[in-house]
Amino acid sequence: MKIDTSLSGLEDAPDHARRLEGLGVDGAFTFEGPHEVFTPLILAAPATTSLELATNVAIAFPRNPVQLAHQAYDLQLLSRGRFTLGLGSQIRAQVERRYGASFDRPIARMRALVGALRAIFATWEIGAPLDFTSEFTSHTLMPPMFNPGPHPFGMPPIAIGGLGPQMIRLAAEVADGLLIMPFNTAEHFRQRTLPAIDEGLARAGRRRSDLTVTGEVIVCCGRDDEEMETARAAGRWLLAFYASTPAYRPVLEVEGWEQLQPELNMLSKTDRWEEMPQMIDDSMLAALAAVGTPREVAADIVDRFGDRVDRVGFYTPYQMADDTLGELVDALGGAPGAVPS
């Protein structure tokens, strides 16, 4: 089981990436937050030698497939073959109101985007004529001036982030990797995610080995009371934000907490953000996040995912101390039931 965690900051991304590599972390990812998702990886790539890099995720629909293809190609070059292009749909409100882009028919849009990327990569890699047309975009021109040619490290893999069964099935059907959304519980993973993976693989006639599955989890980890207080507070805030979103209600429904979603949504719409974290009680925190000392968190992660994922991604909504992260990496590597990376 390989271990990934988030790459923080912008100017300090190279230093942070080097520290993560030294701690034994296998991969680092960026997400769409206060900084552009690709730039920190551009800075981290030449600063490291073995750390795998990924967008987790780049919001797909506001971006053009040709632009995405060039960004992925160049990051694969800068990292010398260590980059994965992770794509996600986000939710309607964010795509339409923040990005000003179209969100209708997200499954069909994501399928078309991956198809367009595959076609563009094929043109560059083997010289196939570019001839891809969907109801969303059309790509039929690639003059030599704009063709970077075959990639010395191979075209980067494409992963799709998903939570709902339709996106999970699509990822298992057409992508190289699946990034399971971290707002999740062990029960939701077993009841909803695993069957959807199997269905998607069967639909495409693929084997489980054809898909790299990353089980992501919100981590609240500390070695003392002060660290744990910071971790729990940050975890409650992030979980309250996620739980207020209608698209994430199915996770709460599996646990019998569906009434929480409209209550939190109402608070968010009236800017009562400071009241939201207190609605995430200890049992919710424990089910929706891995909480405790490094050894306790490692045991929780193994219990959640076992041998059913290939990688695990830590979402830490606070700056975890390097020593704590190092202990967690060591504990997970030695935890009973963990699959060696």
C-alpha positions as CSV (number, residue, x, y, z in Angstrom):
1,M,0.0,0.0,0.0
2,K,1.6,3.3,-1.1
3,I,1.1,6.4,0.9
4,D,0.2,9.8,-0.5
5,T,-0.3,13.2,1.2
6,S,-1.0,16.7,0.2
7,L,1.7,19.1,-0.9
8,S,1.4,22.4,0.9
9,G,2.0,26.0,-0.1
10,L,3.5,27.5,-3.2
11,E,6.9,29.0,-2.7
12,D,7.7,26.3,-0.1
13,A,6.5,23.5,-2.3
14,P,10.0,22.3,-3.3
15,D,11.2,22.2,0.3
16,H,8.0,20.4,1.5
17,A,8.3,17.9,-1.3
18,R,11.9,17.1,-0.3
19,R,10.8,16.6,3.3
20,L,8.0,14.3,2.3
21,E,10.4,12.2,0.2
22,G,12.7,12.0,3.2
23,L,9.9,10.8,5.4
24,G,9.2,7.9,3.2
25,V,6.0,9.2,1.7
26,D,5.4,7.7,-1.8
27,G,3.4,10.5,-3.4
28,A,2.3,14.1,-3.0
29,F,-0.8,15.7,-4.5
30,T,-2.3,19.1,-4.9
31,F,-6.0,20.1,-4.9
32,E,-8.0,23.1,-6.1
33,G,-7.7,25.4,-3.2
34,P,-6.2,28.9,-2.7
35,H,-3.5,28.1,-5.4
36,E,-3.6,26.8,-8.9
37,V,-3.4,23.1,-8.9
38,F,-0.5,22.5,-11.3
39,T,2.0,25.2,-10.2
40,P,3.2,23.6,-6.9
41,L,3.9,20.4,-8.7
42,I,5.9,22.2,-11.3
43,L,8.1,23.5,-8.5
44,A,8.3,20.2,-6.7
45,A,9.1,18.0,-9.7
46,P,12.8,19.1,-10.2
47,A,13.3,19.2,-6.4
48,T,12.7,15.4,-5.9
49,T,13.8,12.2,-7.4
50,S,11.3,9.5,-6.3
51,L,8.2,11.3,-5.0
52,E,5.2,10.6,-7.2
53,L,3.2,13.7,-8.0
54,A,-0.5,14.1,-8.9
55,T,-3.3,16.6,-9.2
56,N,-6.0,15.4,-6.7
57,V,-7.9,16.8,-8.4
58,A,-7.8,19.3,-11.2
59,I,-11.4,20.4,-11.8
60,A,-12.1,19.0,-15.3
61,F,-15.0,20.8,-16.9
62,P,-13.7,24.4,-16.9
63,R,-10.5,23.2,-18.7
64,N,-9.9,22.4,-22.3
65,P,-8.6,18.9,-23.2
66,V,-5.7,20.2,-25.3
67,Q,-4.5,22.5,-22.5
68,L,-4.8,19.7,-20.0
69,A,-2.9,17.4,-22.3
70,H,0.0,19.8,-22.6
71,Q,0.1,20.5,-18.8
72,A,0.1,16.7,-18.1
73,Y,2.8,16.1,-20.8
74,D,5.1,18.8,-19.4
75,L,4.7,17.7,-15.8
76,Q,5.4,14.1,-16.8
77,L,8.6,15.4,-18.4
78,L,9.7,17.6,-15.5
79,S,9.1,14.7,-13.0
80,R,10.8,12.2,-15.3
81,G,7.7,9.9,-15.4
82,R,6.3,10.5,-11.9
83,F,3.1,12.4,-12.7
84,T,-0.6,11.4,-12.7
85,L,-3.3,13.6,-14.0
86,G,-6.1,13.4,-11.5
87,L,-9.4,14.9,-12.7
88,G,-12.6,15.6,-10.8
89,S,-16.0,17.0,-11.6
90,Q,-16.6,19.0,-8.4
91,I,-20.3,19.9,-7.8
92,R,-22.7,22.0,-9.9
93,A,-22.6,25.2,-7.8
94,Q,-18.8,25.4,-7.8
95,V,-18.5,24.7,-11.5
96,E,-21.2,27.0,-12.6
97,R,-20.9,29.8,-10.1
98,R,-17.2,29.9,-9.3
99,Y,-15.8,28.8,-12.6
100,G,-18.6,30.0,-14.9
101,A,-18.5,26.7,-16.8
102,S,-21.1,24.1,-17.8
103,F,-21.9,21.1,-15.5
104,D,-24.8,19.4,-17.2
105,R,-24.4,15.6,-17.7
106,P,-21.2,15.3,-15.7
107,I,-20.7,11.6,-16.4
108,A,-21.0,12.0,-20.1
109,R,-18.7,15.1,-19.9
110,M,-16.0,13.2,-18.0
111,R,-16.2,10.3,-20.4
112,A,-15.8,12.6,-23.3
113,L,-12.9,14.5,-21.7
114,V,-11.0,11.3,-21.0
115,G,-11.7,10.1,-24.6
116,A,-10.3,13.4,-25.9
117,L,-7.2,13.2,-23.8
118,R,-6.6,9.6,-25.0
119,A,-6.9,10.7,-28.6
120,I,-4.5,13.7,-28.2
121,F,-2.0,11.4,-26.4
122,A,-2.3,8.9,-29.2
123,T,-1.6,11.6,-31.8
124,W,1.5,12.7,-30.0
125,E,2.7,9.2,-29.0
126,I,2.2,7.2,-32.2
127,G,1.3,9.8,-34.8
128,A,-2.4,8.8,-35.1
129,P,-4.5,11.4,-36.9
130,L,-6.3,13.5,-34.4
131,D,-10.0,12.9,-35.0
132,F,-12.1,13.1,-31.8
133,T,-15.5,14.6,-31.7
134,S,-18.0,14.5,-28.9
135,E,-21.1,16.6,-28.1
136,F,-18.9,18.7,-25.8
137,T,-15.7,19.3,-27.8
138,S,-14.1,18.5,-31.1
139,H,-10.4,18.0,-31.8
140,T,-9.4,17.4,-35.4
141,L,-6.2,19.5,-35.9
142,M,-2.7,19.0,-34.5
143,P,0.0,20.6,-36.8
144,P,3.6,19.5,-36.2
145,M,4.4,22.9,-34.6
146,F,2.1,22.0,-31.6
147,N,2.9,18.3,-31.4
148,P,5.6,17.5,-28.7
149,G,5.9,14.0,-30.1
150,P,6.4,10.7,-28.2
151,H,7.0,11.1,-24.5
152,P,10.4,9.8,-23.3
153,F,8.7,8.6,-20.1
154,G,5.4,7.5,-21.5
155,M,2.2,9.4,-21.4
156,P,1.0,10.1,-17.9
157,P,-1.8,8.0,-16.4
158,I,-5.3,9.5,-16.0
159,A,-7.2,9.1,-12.7
160,I,-10.7,10.2,-11.9
161,G,-11.9,11.3,-8.5
162,G,-15.3,10.0,-7.5
163,L,-17.8,9.4,-4.7
164,G,-21.1,8.5,-6.3
165,P,-21.6,5.1,-8.0
166,Q,-21.9,6.5,-11.5
167,M,-18.5,8.3,-11.4
168,I,-16.9,5.4,-9.6
169,R,-18.2,3.1,-12.4
170,L,-16.9,5.4,-15.0
171,A,-13.4,5.6,-13.5
172,A,-13.2,1.8,-13.3
173,E,-14.3,1.6,-16.9
174,V,-12.1,4.2,-18.6
175,A,-9.4,5.6,-16.3
176,D,-6.0,4.3,-15.1
177,G,-6.8,5.2,-11.6
178,L,-9.6,6.0,-9.1
179,L,-9.3,8.6,-6.4
180,I,-12.0,7.8,-3.8
181,M,-13.3,11.0,-2.3
182,P,-12.1,11.4,1.3
183,F,-15.5,12.3,2.7
184,N,-16.4,8.7,3.3
185,T,-16.9,6.0,5.9
186,A,-15.8,2.4,6.0
187,E,-19.4,1.3,5.6
188,H,-20.1,3.5,2.6
189,F,-16.8,2.2,1.1
190,R,-18.0,-1.4,1.5
191,Q,-21.7,-0.8,0.5
192,R,-21.4,1.7,-2.3
193,T,-17.8,2.0,-3.6
194,L,-16.6,-1.5,-4.0
195,P,-19.6,-2.8,-5.9
196,A,-19.4,0.2,-8.3
197,I,-15.7,-0.5,-9.0
198,D,-16.6,-4.1,-9.8
199,E,-19.4,-3.0,-12.1
200,G,-17.3,-0.6,-14.0
201,L,-14.5,-3.1,-14.5
202,A,-17.0,-5.7,-15.7
203,R,-18.6,-3.2,-18.1
204,A,-15.2,-2.7,-19.8
205,G,-13.9,-6.2,-19.5
206,R,-11.1,-5.1,-17.4
207,R,-9.2,-6.7,-14.5
208,R,-8.8,-5.2,-11.1
209,S,-5.0,-4.9,-11.8
210,D,-5.9,-2.5,-14.7
211,L,-7.0,0.1,-12.2
212,T,-5.0,1.8,-9.4
213,V,-7.4,2.5,-6.6
214,T,-6.5,5.2,-4.0
215,G,-8.5,5.1,-0.8
216,E,-8.5,8.6,0.6
217,V,-9.2,9.5,4.2
218,I,-9.3,12.6,6.3
219,V,-6.6,12.2,9.0
220,C,-6.7,13.7,12.5
221,C,-3.4,12.5,14.0
222,G,-1.3,13.7,16.9
223,R,1.3,12.5,19.4
224,D,0.1,14.7,22.3
225,D,-2.9,16.5,23.5
226,E,-2.0,19.8,21.8
227,E,-1.6,18.1,18.4
228,M,-4.8,16.2,18.8
229,E,-6.8,19.3,19.8
230,T,-5.6,21.0,16.6
231,A,-6.2,18.0,14.4
232,R,-9.7,17.4,15.8
233,A,-10.8,21.0,15.4
234,A,-9.6,21.1,11.8
235,G,-11.2,17.8,11.1
236,R,-14.6,18.9,12.4
237,W,-14.4,22.1,10.4
238,L,-13.7,20.2,7.1
239,L,-16.3,17.5,7.8
240,A,-18.9,20.1,8.5
241,F,-18.2,21.9,5.2
242,Y,-18.4,18.6,3.3
243,A,-21.5,17.4,5.1
244,S,-23.3,20.6,4.2
245,T,-23.2,19.7,0.5
246,P,-26.2,17.9,-0.9
247,A,-24.1,15.8,-3.3
248,Y,-22.3,14.2,-0.3
249,R,-25.5,13.3,1.6
250,P,-25.4,9.6,0.5
251,V,-22.4,9.1,2.8
252,L,-24.4,10.4,5.7
253,E,-27.4,8.3,4.7
254,V,-25.5,5.1,5.0
255,E,-24.7,6.0,8.6
256,G,-28.2,7.2,9.4
257,W,-27.1,10.9,9.7
258,E,-28.9,12.3,6.7
259,Q,-30.8,14.9,8.7
260,L,-27.4,16.6,9.4
261,Q,-27.0,17.7,5.8
262,P,-29.9,20.2,5.4
263,E,-29.1,21.6,8.9
264,L,-25.5,22.3,8.0
265,N,-26.5,23.6,4.5
266,M,-28.8,26.1,6.1
267,L,-26.1,27.3,8.4
268,S,-23.6,27.7,5.5
269,K,-26.2,29.7,3.5
270,T,-26.6,32.1,6.4
271,D,-22.9,32.5,6.9
272,R,-23.0,30.8,10.3
273,W,-19.9,28.9,9.6
274,E,-18.6,29.1,13.2
275,E,-21.5,27.0,14.4
276,M,-21.1,24.2,12.0
277,P,-18.1,22.2,13.4
278,Q,-19.8,21.7,16.8
279,M,-22.5,19.6,15.0
280,I,-19.8,16.9,14.2
281,D,-19.8,14.8,17.3
282,D,-17.2,12.3,18.4
283,S,-18.9,9.3,16.8
284,M,-19.2,11.2,13.5
285,L,-15.6,12.3,13.6
286,A,-14.4,8.8,14.2
287,A,-16.5,7.3,11.4
288,L,-15.7,10.0,8.8
289,A,-12.0,10.5,9.7
290,A,-9.1,8.4,11.0
291,V,-8.5,9.9,14.5
292,G,-5.8,9.2,17.1
293,T,-2.1,8.5,17.6
294,P,0.0,7.4,14.6
295,R,-0.5,3.8,15.5
296,E,-4.2,4.2,16.1
297,V,-4.7,6.0,12.7
298,A,-2.6,3.3,10.9
299,A,-4.8,0.6,12.4
300,D,-8.0,2.5,11.4
301,I,-6.8,2.9,7.8
302,V,-6.0,-0.8,7.5
303,D,-9.4,-1.7,8.9
304,R,-11.1,0.7,6.5
305,F,-9.3,-0.4,3.3
306,G,-7.3,-3.6,4.0
307,D,-6.1,-5.0,0.7
308,R,-8.9,-3.4,-1.4
309,V,-6.9,-0.3,-2.3
310,D,-3.4,0.1,-3.9
311,R,-2.7,3.5,-2.3
312,V,-3.9,5.5,0.6
313,G,-4.2,9.3,0.5
314,F,-4.0,11.4,3.7
315,Y,-6.2,14.5,3.7
316,T,-5.0,16.6,6.7
317,P,-6.9,19.9,7.0
318,Y,-4.1,21.3,9.2
319,Q,-0.3,21.2,9.0
320,M,0.7,17.9,10.5
321,A,4.2,17.9,12.1
322,D,6.8,16.2,10.1
323,D,7.7,13.9,13.0
324,T,4.1,12.9,13.4
325,L,3.7,12.2,9.7
326,G,6.9,10.1,9.8
327,E,5.6,8.0,12.7
328,L,2.3,7.5,10.8
329,V,4.1,6.4,7.7
330,D,6.2,3.9,9.7
331,A,3.2,2.7,11.7
332,L,1.2,2.1,8.5
333,G,4.1,0.2,7.0
334,G,4.3,-2.1,10.0
335,A,0.5,-2.4,10.8
336,P,-0.9,-5.9,10.8
337,G,-2.9,-6.5,7.6
338,A,-1.2,-3.7,5.7
339,V,-0.2,-4.6,2.1
340,P,3.4,-3.8,1.4
341,S,4.0,-1.0,-1.1
